[in-house]
Amino acid sequence: STPLDSRELAPGLAKHVLRANPDLIVAAGLDYTIRTFDPRHKYKLVQIFEGHTSAVNCIDVYRGDMLVSASDDMTIRQWKMGGSELYGELLLTIWIVKFPVKAICSLPGQRVACGGLDKSIRIISLVTGATLHKINDHQMKGPDGQFMQREGCGALYCFLHIRANILCSGSDDSTIRFLDVDTAQCFGTYAGHRGYGEDIGDGSQFKLAREFAPIWRICHLGRDGTRIASASYDRTVCIWDVSDIRKVHVVQTWLAADNSILYIAPVADGRLVTCSADKYIKFWNWETGELLHSTQAARGIPAAAVMLDDRTAAIGGGDASIRIYDWHDGKDLMGQYGFIAMDYTIVDMCRVFLDDADEARWTRQPILYRTIPRSVGEDDAKTAIESAKVLLKDALGYKESS
């Protein structure tokens, strides 16, 4: 049986979250590609994964030697790392629905969660490609009499696998929610980010302007897996206690930037990094909210970061570069601009440890239990395919006006 402390069942444990010296770092971005780099050989490009036909919004490692990705092209895809070829292998393409897919997350039982602008969470089997569950809570329900839903909010922008069958979702309805991926039931809905308030200035007389606080990112913090962090458009970080999934609560929150926080990640025990639209990268003590160090991006807006070891982080951003930064000493290890990694803006990053591919660490039997007919997912996929056909026809028939 799969060990209970495995990455598949307990991804929030410190031995997974704060593990140092990854074999590869992965970047995805607006150039439609995913790329892997070797930190042990001067960040040499290892492989390129090409196949998406629009921006790649989110990536996650799957079973150690594979990747899953979500894109504006209305698909999610599964990729195989390794081998001697520069271009990695595309294993599977699944059409989701006729809206951009913004987030994806690996789950136990050979499944993923995905979601985006259609405001539905889908649990997908990577064995059959079928949609097992379709959860519409963000679209249909919310605090304050469904105020955010009535204003058109509910799109999904991030997921985090908490442990076992528990998934956390983040949305532009200003809430995070905890869901059972086996039964499609919601354990609870929580609003920790409160919006700009009166700081929004012009427009502060409008409730939506004051309270709008999309959740862009959620991350684990390590230790025993009972603390997670969320980052929002409203410039704040929230630290949550998720030890009792039915009594989740905020234990710490602080104003962390002058503009939207785009990314958050752990960088050491008790430490996290934020990347924000004010061009700052900041390192924090998440237990106290104390700012430990900050640096400003020389070019572009920093949009992603991952831990390399307990004093060094890789930071990706709008200038398509990855910056290797020692935040203890405030020193760039590959020059002020790092190295050019992509052809366009980087929007997500993750780490790969190749020994995670050991089959003994993963469930062998897929979980195929469903709460909706197979036809629901198939009908949604057809809308995506028809939309893609229209886009392709328009592109092929395009003529510049004289």
Salt bridges, closest charged atoms under 4 A:
ASP5 OD2 - LYS15 NZ 2.78
GLU8 OE2 - ARG63 NH1 3.84
ASP23 OD1 - ARG40 NH1 3.01
ASP31 OD2 - ARG35 NH2 3.29
ASP38 OD2 - HIS41 ND1 2.71
ASP65 OD2 - LYS80 NZ 2.58
ASP72 OD1 - LYS102 NZ 2.98
ASP73 OD2 - HIS52 ND1 2.91
ASP73 OD2 - ARG77 NH2 3.26
ASP118 OD2 - ARG122 NH1 2.76
ASP144 OD2 - LYS207 NZ 2.70
ASP173 OD2 - HIS138 ND1 2.95
ASP173 OD2 - ARG177 NH2 2.80
ASP182 OD1 - ARG111 NH1 3.01
ASP199 OD2 - ARG235 NH2 3.05
GLU211 OE2 - LYS207 NZ 3.08
ASP234 OD1 - HIS193 ND1 3.54
ASP241 OD2 - ARG227 NH1 3.20
ASP241 OD2 - HIS249 NE2 3.69
ASP269 OD1 - ARG223 NE 2.78
GLU287 OE2 - ARG223 NH1 2.69
ASP319 OD2 - ARG299 NE 3.22
ASP326 OD2 - ARG311 NE 3.17
ASP329 OD2 - ARG311 NH2 2.97
ASP332 OD1 - ARG323 NE 2.58
ASP343 OD2 - ARG35 NH2 3.06
ASP348 OD1 - ARG217 NH1 3.48
ASP355 OD2 - ARG19 NH2 2.78
ASP355 OD1 - ARG361 NH1 3.87
ASP356 OD2 - ARG7 NH1 3.24
ASP356 OD1 - ARG19 NH1 3.78
ASP356 OD1 - ARG361 NH1 3.10
GLU378 OE2 - ARG374 NE 3.21
ASP380 OD2 - ARG122 NH2 2.83
ASP380 OD2 - LYS134 NZ 3.02
GLU386 OE2 - LYS389 NZ 3.44
